[in-house]
Structure formats: structure tokens, C-alpha cells
Amino acid sequence: MKEPFLAAVPVLKKLESAGFEAYFVGGSVRDFLLNKEINDVDIATSATPEEVKRVFSKTVDIGIEHGTVLVLYQNQSYEITTFRSEAEYEDYRRPKEVSFIRNLEEDLQRRDFTMNAIAMDKEGNLIDPFQGQISIKNQVIQTVGKAADRFQEDALRMMRALRFVSQLSFDIEEETRKALIDLVHLLDNIAVERKYAEFDKLLCGDNRKPAIQLLLQTNLHSYLPGLSKQEDKINLMLEYKLDKLNKREMWALLVYCLKIEKTAIEQFLRGWRIPLKEIREIQLIVHYLYQRFEKSWSLYDLYTAGKEVFVSSEILYLVIKGIENQNTIQQYLQLYNGLPIKERSEMDITGNDLMDWFNKTGGPWVKETLLKIEHAILAGEIANNKIVIKEWLMACNHN
């Protein structure tokens, strides 16, 4: 056993000392068996939420109707969920009611995939009633019980299956794949935000190409915003080397392959409920990507784009052009690092300075003059120094 499990063992011991069962469950156990990095652990217990709150002095009710309590213990926080069974689902997403139970196996039985239905006790012993370890060993994604039942309970599990293909490089077991194809229409019932969270992770997995191929083969793409009837364009993505692209670059590549008009990019991304800040970043990457097709980077372009955006645009440009050598990125980074200013706020002058010097009120002339100064500083014509800028302006004005 390793961290963060070791740090959480006292939590399990405290629950057991109070007479309850407690185990590590879910993705953290799966990732432990795969030797992957583990960020946090989930704990399942036979204690009801009220009993958990009696065992620990510091708790927060974060999902108490579903049996989850956040426990603050030894400067760490842990989500502790009561063993539960779930009644009939509604909206193909949520159970109509949740019943708290005392049986671990019954709790594991309600989970999505066998690889996620493994529990581990404080000693590191595994409880694996649905042979999740065999699934992990064989690198297959298989539902707990009948795949059709699991997907009808929660249709989002179909997207999770493809996301795991991308992240874990696993294959989908035959019955699970067949049920996915048969029931993919149920994704119509799932909120866009939920779909986005899964698709976003799918785009960034080590095995993203096979996952995108599966997306098309299963017709799952038809139930995602703006992707219906776009098979040929989505297929274009598979022609490129995707392994070095980050999340924003993958979204920008998708926009590029879909051939979305610049004026429609924001509407497409908003359809996914992507945060506005990320939408703006993706738009900028696409903007400078198209500009890069026309010409090399100027100093002013590097400056206006900013380091992250110009690097992403250049990476995408090289990928689309099939250029393996990435020396240009280093060359442009050297130019960028040598810029006298990296953003307008670094200029040693403000609009108020201009109004004082020329004894004039504000207006479009202030913006135009600041832009003129900005260009001159970046071109190395003048130093970024208030006195030097004033002398230069006065000389220009006099001429």
C-alpha cells in the first residue's frame, strides 16, 4: 500500500473501532492496481451518515441524501459514503431512492464497471466479487452484471466507457459494446455538462485515437453537441499525431477539422457549456492558427497572442502540416522572451500621462497614441521609459 492510502488508514481504523466496516473503493483502488498516480481516495462504510458524523468531530454534509459525508481528519478531507442500494432509476441518470445497507458486496454490485467494483481494506487486502482484477489484467471494460441494465440505469456510463478506453488503453468487452450501440440513444437524456466532462477527458487520454474511432463506430457522436452527421470531419482528426496535444489544442483541432466559421466558433463551444475563459483561449488558438497558415510570427503577433496561445497555435500548426521538427517553437520562444514588454500593463506610461502632457481630454486619440508607443517599444525604436517616451512623442508631434 502507498500514499494517499496510508494517510487515510487511520480513518478506516477509527470507523472499525466504532464497530463499522470501512474500505477504500472505486477509481483509487483501480488506479493503485494499475500503478497509476492516485490523487485522492474514496471510502465506503457500513456506518450511516449520522453514525459517521458521530465518529468524527469535523464533517460537512456534501451529499448526505446519497449517503456521502465529507470528513476532515488530520488536516485531510475524505469523502465517506455509506454502503447503499439503489431503487429504479429515473431520467436514465439518477436512482429514484437510495437505501443504506450494511453489506459491502451489495454496494459494489451497483457500480458501473468491474474494474471499479473492487474494495481494499486497511491491510491492503482486496475484496473483488465481480472479478475486476481479471478485467484489469485483460485490459477490458466490462459492466457489473448485464450491460443493458447498467446503461439503462445511468446512460452516462456509455460515455465513461469510451473515456476509459482513452485514459486506460483498455478495450470494451463484446456484450458491453453491443449494449452501448443498442442503447446509445439514451444519451439524449443526459445533461450537456455531464457529457462535456467525459468528452473533455476522452480528448486528452493516451489512447484518444481509438476512443474517437469508437465514438464514430458506436454512433455516440450523434448525441454530442454539434457533432451529429460530422463523421467525415471528425475522422480528419485521426490523420494527425495527437499524442502531444493538450486539452485546449485538442478542442482547437476539433474546431479546425469541423471547419466551423470563425463567427460560429463561440456558439459551438457554448453549446458544450465550456467555461467562457476556456472558450476565449480556444478561439485565440484557432485565430492565430489560421494566421500562421498565412505568414510567420511577427514580434507583435507573439506579443498580442501571449506565450501560451502562440505555443499552442504553433504546435497545432506543426501537427497539421506534419512537421516533426519543433525547433521553430524554441526559436519563437527566444524571440518572445526577448520582448521588452509582454503586455500593455508593463508600459511605463498610462493614458492619464498622455492627457497631462498634451493638456487634452480623453478620446480615441489616447488609445491610438498608446498603440503607436506600444509598436515603437516592441520594434526597439524607443526604450520603455516614461521620459524617453515623452521626448519621442514630443519630437513626433513637433515634426
KETOR-848774 format. One line per field, with one value per residue (C-alpha): residue in one letter; z, x, y. Coordinates in steps of 0.25 Angstrom, whole numbers. Layout:
N
r	A|...
pz	Z|...
px	X|...
py	Y|...
! end
This chain:
399
r	M|K|E|P|F|L|A|A|V|P|V|L|K|K|L|E|S|A|G|F|E|A|Y|F|V|G|G|S|V|R|D|F|L|L|N|K|E|I|N|D|V|D|I|A|T|S|A|T|P|E|E|V|K|R|V|F|S|K|T|V|D|I|G|I|E|H|G|T|V|L|V|L|Y|Q|N|Q|S|Y|E|I|T|T|F|R|S|E|A|E|Y|E|D|Y|R|R|P|K|E|V|S|F|I|R|N|L|E|E|D|L|Q|R|R|D|F|T|M|N|A|I|A|M|D|K|E|G|N|L|I|D|P|F|Q|G|Q|I|S|I|K|N|Q|V|I|Q|T|V|G|K|A|A|D|R|F|Q|E|D|A|L|R|M|M|R|A|L|R|F|V|S|Q|L|S|F|D|I|E|E|E|T|R|K|A|L|I|D|L|V|H|L|L|D|N|I|A|V|E|R|K|Y|A|E|F|D|K|L|L|C|G|D|N|R|K|P|A|I|Q|L|L|L|Q|T|N|L|H|S|Y|L|P|G|L|S|K|Q|E|D|K|I|N|L|M|L|E|Y|K|L|D|K|L|N|K|R|E|M|W|A|L|L|V|Y|C|L|K|I|E|K|T|A|I|E|Q|F|L|R|G|W|R|I|P|L|K|E|I|R|E|I|Q|L|I|V|H|Y|L|Y|Q|R|F|E|K|S|W|S|L|Y|D|L|Y|T|A|G|K|E|V|F|V|S|S|E|I|L|Y|L|V|I|K|G|I|E|N|Q|N|T|I|Q|Q|Y|L|Q|L|Y|N|G|L|P|I|K|E|R|S|E|M|D|I|T|G|N|D|L|M|D|W|F|N|K|T|G|G|P|W|V|K|E|T|L|L|K|I|E|H|A|I|L|A|G|E|I|A|N|N|K|I|V|I|K|E|W|L|M|A|C|N|H|N
pz	0|-3|-1|-1|5|16|21|21|28|42|36|33|47|54|47|50|65|66|61|46|33|24|11|0|-12|-27|-36|-26|-24|-39|-41|-30|-37|-50|-43|-47|-39|-29|-25|-14|-8|-7|6|7|20|27|36|32|30|44|50|42|48|62|60|54|60|48|36|24|18|3|-2|10|3|-5|7|6|17|16|28|32|39|42|32|21|15|11|5|12|6|13|6|-2|-11|-22|-26|-40|-48|-54|-65|-69|-59|-44|-35|-30|-16|-9|3|13|15|23|12|4|-7|-10|-10|-20|-29|-32|-38|-53|-57|-51|-50|-42|-33|-24|-10|-1|14|23|21|6|4|-8|-8|-22|-24|-39|-44|-46|-45|-57|-65|-61|-65|-78|-80|-83|-79|-75|-67|-53|-57|-70|-78|-83|-69|-65|-77|-75|-60|-64|-79|-76|-73|-88|-89|-77|-84|-96|-87|-80|-94|-96|-82|-79|-93|-90|-100|-98|-95|-106|-99|-93|-106|-112|-101|-103|-118|-115|-105|-109|-112|-97|-96|-101|-86|-81|-78|-87|-75|-72|-86|-87|-74|-80|-94|-89|-82|-94|-103|-94|-92|-97|-105|-111|-125|-123|-114|-125|-135|-125|-123|-138|-139|-128|-133|-119|-126|-131|-117|-115|-117|-132|-136|-142|-157|-156|-157|-169|-162|-148|-156|-161|-146|-147|-159|-149|-138|-125|-114|-111|-112|-99|-96|-102|-114|-116|-115|-125|-135|-134|-138|-149|-154|-153|-162|-153|-158|-148|-145|-141|-132|-119|-122|-124|-111|-103|-107|-99|-87|-87|-77|-84|-81|-88|-100|-101|-101|-111|-120|-119|-123|-135|-139|-138|-145|-157|-157|-156|-169|-176|-170|-160|-146|-145|-132|-130|-132|-122|-112|-115|-114|-102|-99|-96|-108|-118|-114|-115|-129|-133|-128|-135|-148|-148|-145|-157|-166|-162|-158|-147|-144|-134|-134|-138|-125|-118|-128|-126|-110|-111|-119|-109|-97|-103|-104|-96|-91|-90|-88|-89|-74|-74|-82|-74|-78|-76|-83|-72|-75|-89|-85|-75|-85|-97|-87|-95|-90|-93|-106|-117|-119|-105|-110|-123|-117|-107|-119|-126|-114|-112|-126|-125|-112|-118|-130|-121|-126|-112|-98|-89|-80|-77|-80|-93|-98|-95|-102|-114|-114|-114|-125|-133|-130|-134|-147
px	0|5|0|-10|-16|-6|-10|-25|-23|-26|-39|-43|-37|-46|-59|-55|-52|-66|-72|-73|-67|-59|-52|-45|-53|-55|-45|-34|-33|-33|-22|-14|-15|-10|1|-5|-4|-15|-19|-30|-37|-52|-56|-69|-74|-86|-88|-100|-97|-102|-93|-81|-83|-83|-70|-63|-64|-62|-71|-78|-91|-88|-97|-104|-117|-108|-100|-88|-81|-68|-59|-48|-37|-23|-22|-28|-42|-49|-62|-68|-81|-90|-92|-105|-114|-122|-136|-141|-134|-141|-137|-126|-117|-122|-128|-142|-137|-125|-125|-114|-109|-99|-94|-81|-84|-97|-91|-81|-92|-98|-85|-82|-71|-64|-51|-57|-64|-52|-51|-38|-37|-27|-17|-17|-26|-35|-50|-53|-66|-68|-54|-50|-35|-37|-43|-31|-21|-28|-30|-45|-56|-68|-80|-84|-95|-103|-98|-112|-117|-105|-106|-121|-119|-109|-107|-95|-87|-86|-78|-70|-67|-61|-54|-47|-43|-35|-30|-26|-24|-34|-44|-59|-64|-73|-86|-83|-80|-93|-102|-95|-98|-113|-115|-107|-120|-122|-111|-121|-126|-112|-109|-99|-90|-88|-85|-75|-68|-66|-63|-52|-45|-46|-39|-27|-25|-12|-21|-30|-30|-36|-46|-50|-51|-61|-68|-72|-73|-84|-91|-89|-84|-98|-103|-92|-93|-90|-84|-96|-94|-80|-73|-64|-59|-57|-49|-40|-34|-29|-20|-11|-2|-10|-1|6|-7|-13|-27|-29|-21|-30|-42|-36|-33|-47|-52|-42|-46|-61|-58|-66|-67|-60|-73|-79|-68|-73|-87|-81|-73|-84|-93|-83|-85|-70|-65|-64|-50|-46|-55|-47|-34|-38|-43|-30|-22|-31|-29|-14|-14|-21|-12|0|-4|-3|10|21|20|23|28|15|7|16|13|-2|-4|4|13|3|-6|5|12|-1|-4|10|9|-4|1|13|4|-6|6|12|25|32|44|39|51|42|35|49|53|40|41|54|48|37|46|54|42|44|29|20|7|2|1|16|17|23|12|-3|-14|-14|1|-3|-15|-6|5|-3|-14|-25|-37|-39|-43|-40|-26|-22|-23|-17|-5|-3|-3|7|16|14|18|30|35|33|41|52|51|49|52|41|44|34|44|49|35|31|43|40|25|28|38|28|17|27|30
py	0|14|29|34|21|21|34|30|17|24|28|13|9|19|15|0|3|9|-4|-2|-7|2|1|8|7|11|18|20|4|2|12|6|-7|-1|6|20|33|34|48|45|33|29|22|13|9|1|13|22|37|40|30|35|49|43|36|49|63|71|67|74|70|69|59|53|49|39|35|44|52|60|57|66|58|60|72|64|63|50|46|35|29|19|5|7|0|8|6|8|20|32|40|29|36|37|26|29|26|21|11|10|-4|-12|-21|-18|-27|-22|-8|-12|-18|-5|1|3|-6|-18|-11|0|-10|-14|-11|-11|-12|-5|-16|-15|-28|-27|-31|-34|-41|-37|-41|-27|-31|-40|-29|-20|-31|-34|-19|-19|-10|-19|-15|-21|-30|-28|-17|-13|-11|-3|7|8|12|22|26|34|21|19|32|27|14|22|31|19|14|27|28|14|8|-3|-10|-10|-25|-30|-30|-17|-11|-17|-11|2|2|-2|8|20|28|29|39|49|49|53|68|74|78|63|59|70|66|52|56|66|55|46|56|56|41|34|25|36|32|18|25|35|23|16|29|28|13|13|26|32|45|47|51|61|76|80|66|59|56|61|47|51|63|56|46|56|57|43|47|55|52|55|50|63|72|77|79|93|89|77|86|95|84|79|93|93|79|83|95|104|118|128|135|122|116|123|117|103|103|110|98|89|98|100|111|125|127|114|117|130|123|113|124|131|118|116|131|130|116|122|134|125|118|131|136|134|140|155|161|168|155|148|159|160|145|143|131|120|123|125|112|104|110|107|93|91|97|87|75|79|81|68|75|67|77|86|95|107|107|109|120|127|126|132|144|145|144|156|165|178|176|164|172|186|188|187|200|211|221|222|229|239|243|246|255|262|264|269|276|269|261|247|241|231|239|233|218|221|228|217|207|215|215|200|197|206|199|185|189|194|209|214|209|206|218|230|241|235|232|247|252|243|247|262|260|253|263|275|268
! end
